[in-house]
Amino acid sequence: MRANIIGGVLLVLLGLMLTFLSLPYAAQGFMGFAGVASGVVVALSSIKPFLAARAIHAHRAP
């Protein structure tokens, strides 16, 4: 269960890193904008599974 939580955190961080690294190239054309958009999509799409794994982990008995 912890692996799911760690994986979700790493995917969110990967999406944020991709977004921030693509920001300087966003003004140069479509590929920069595509990099920013893909980073945002990766970050947002991995938040829901991360929250679900965290909720399941919180409801389990220790």
Rosetta silent file (secondary structure, phi, psi, omega in degrees, C-alpha in Angstrom):
SEQUENCE: MRANIIGGVLLVLLGLMLTFLSLPYAAQGFMGFAGVASGVVVALSSIKPFLAARAIHAHRAP
SCORE:     score description
SCORE:     0.000 S_00000001
   1 L     0.000  -37.810  178.799    0.000    0.000    0.000 S_00000001
   2 H   -66.387  -29.538  178.360    2.852    2.378    0.731 S_00000001
   3 H   -63.698  -36.744  177.543    4.237    1.676   -2.728 S_00000001
   4 H   -65.595  -40.345  179.796    1.034    3.093   -4.246 S_00000001
   5 H   -67.413  -44.714  179.347    1.334    6.239   -2.165 S_00000001
   6 H   -64.719  -40.507  177.221    5.012    6.684   -3.010 S_00000001
   7 H   -62.492  -40.370  177.254    4.277    6.039   -6.689 S_00000001
   8 H   -64.279  -41.924  178.177    1.519    8.653   -6.670 S_00000001
   9 H   -63.744  -42.275 -179.734    3.777   11.234   -5.063 S_00000001
  10 H   -65.891  -36.398  177.427    6.526   10.527   -7.592 S_00000001
  11 H   -67.948  -39.418  176.670    4.108   10.885  -10.517 S_00000001
  12 H   -63.391  -43.907  178.740    2.842   14.219   -9.209 S_00000001
  13 H   -64.619  -37.486  177.107    6.433   15.420   -8.786 S_00000001
  14 H   -62.947  -43.799  178.216    7.307   14.215  -12.297 S_00000001
  15 H   -63.850  -41.450  178.344    4.398   16.164  -13.761 S_00000001
  16 H   -66.641  -39.615  178.918    5.332   19.313  -11.858 S_00000001
  17 H   -64.705  -42.980  178.004    8.982   18.975  -12.883 S_00000001
  18 H   -62.348  -39.288  178.570    8.011   18.529  -16.534 S_00000001
  19 H   -64.044  -49.205 -177.000    5.781   21.589  -16.311 S_00000001
  20 H   -68.153  -34.498  178.432    8.433   23.813  -14.747 S_00000001
  21 H   -71.862  -25.319 -179.553   11.165   22.648  -17.115 S_00000001
  22 H   -88.276  -12.569 -176.882    8.942   23.364  -20.128 S_00000001
  23 H   -58.237  -42.764  179.743    7.909   26.869  -19.038 S_00000001
  24 H   -63.924  -23.970 -177.945   10.876   28.692  -20.657 S_00000001
  25 H   -92.981   -3.416 -175.915   10.076   27.026  -23.992 S_00000001
  26 H   -64.902  -32.570 -178.559    6.342   27.777  -23.924 S_00000001
  27 H   -80.755   -8.955 -175.223    6.774   31.109  -25.694 S_00000001
  28 H   -89.554   -9.613  178.249    8.853   29.575  -28.500 S_00000001
  29 L   151.959 -166.354 -173.108    6.114   27.574  -30.147 S_00000001
  30 H   -66.850  -38.244 -175.876    3.787   24.635  -30.007 S_00000001
  31 H   -65.822  -35.491  175.796    6.243   22.078  -28.587 S_00000001
  32 H   -65.853  -42.024  177.140    6.902   24.190  -25.515 S_00000001
  33 H   -64.838  -38.187  178.505    3.195   24.573  -24.938 S_00000001
  34 H   -64.743  -36.266  177.304    2.748   20.824  -25.446 S_00000001
  35 H   -65.174  -43.407  178.234    5.413   20.170  -22.787 S_00000001
  36 H   -64.412  -44.880 -178.804    3.673   22.421  -20.283 S_00000001
  37 H   -64.461  -40.840 -179.604    0.286   20.882  -21.053 S_00000001
  38 H   -68.177  -35.120  176.275    1.580   17.322  -20.756 S_00000001
  39 H   -64.133  -41.402  178.383    3.208   18.107  -17.415 S_00000001
  40 H   -65.915  -41.094  179.772   -0.045   19.507  -16.081 S_00000001
  41 H   -64.383  -42.911  178.898   -1.978   16.486  -17.372 S_00000001
  42 H   -62.789  -44.869 -178.608    0.460   14.025  -15.749 S_00000001
  43 H   -64.310  -45.286 -177.290    0.327   15.877  -12.425 S_00000001
  44 H   -71.716  -35.210 -178.449   -3.460   16.186  -12.373 S_00000001
  45 H   -74.139  -20.092 -179.543   -4.153   12.641  -13.552 S_00000001
  46 H   -95.010   -5.747  178.943   -1.957   11.135  -10.854 S_00000001
  47 H   -71.200  -42.448 -176.405   -3.495   13.066   -7.959 S_00000001
  48 H   -63.932  -47.943  176.166   -6.734   11.046   -7.869 S_00000001
  49 H   -62.118  -34.199  177.580   -5.083    7.573   -7.603 S_00000001
  50 H   -63.696  -45.172  179.209   -2.719    8.991   -4.969 S_00000001
  51 H   -66.232  -36.387  177.966   -5.631   10.291   -2.880 S_00000001
  52 H   -65.701  -43.122  178.781   -7.486    6.983   -3.270 S_00000001
  53 H   -64.830  -37.949  179.039   -4.459    4.997   -2.091 S_00000001
  54 H   -67.163  -39.066  179.405   -4.015    7.347    0.839 S_00000001
  55 H   -67.267  -40.819  177.956   -7.690    7.014    1.826 S_00000001
  56 H   -64.040  -41.981  179.936   -7.537    3.212    1.658 S_00000001
  57 H   -64.802  -35.240 -178.343   -4.367    3.231    3.738 S_00000001
  58 H   -71.401  -28.627 -177.014   -5.979    5.529    6.340 S_00000001
  59 H   -88.705   -5.513  178.088   -9.001    3.237    6.818 S_00000001
  60 L   -80.652  147.061  177.856   -6.973    0.089    7.436 S_00000001
  61 L   -74.523  141.257 -179.584   -6.403   -1.042   10.978 S_00000001
  62 L   -70.021    0.000    0.000   -2.804   -0.723   12.145 S_00000001
